[in-house]
């Protein structure tokens, strides 16, 4: 027969204070953008053909979006929350 244990309300569980979680990420996105940029230029005519109505120059749009993505290089995101710390560096 099992021995009777105390009710759950009177039992105490010893907990140790946890250290905050630290996460560091380094994302090399700029080289990835450079590698994928020829595909954006190859697909630009198909985007132009697929859009009805007034059309913008898809090559200019591809270069503009690529310029914005490349300029994201060097961005640092640092989030400090009570239970965790997140540090992201975009290369």
SULRATA-V911805 format. One record per pair of residues at least 24 apart in sequence whose C-alpha atoms are under 7 Angstrom apart, sorted by the first residue. I is the first residue (numbers start at 1). GAP is how many residues later the second one is. D is the distance in whole Angstrom. If there is no record, write none. Layout:
i: {I	I}
gap: {GAP	GAP}
d: {D	D}
This chain:
i: {20	20	21	21	21	22	22	22	23	23	23	24	24	24	25	25	25	26	26	26	27	27	27	28	28	29	29	30	30	30}
gap: {63	64	62	63	64	62	63	64	62	63	64	62	63	64	62	63	64	62	63	64	62	63	64	62	63	61	62	40	43	61}
d: {5	5	7	4	6	6	5	6	6	5	6	6	5	6	6	5	6	6	5	6	6	5	6	6	5	6	6	6	6	6}
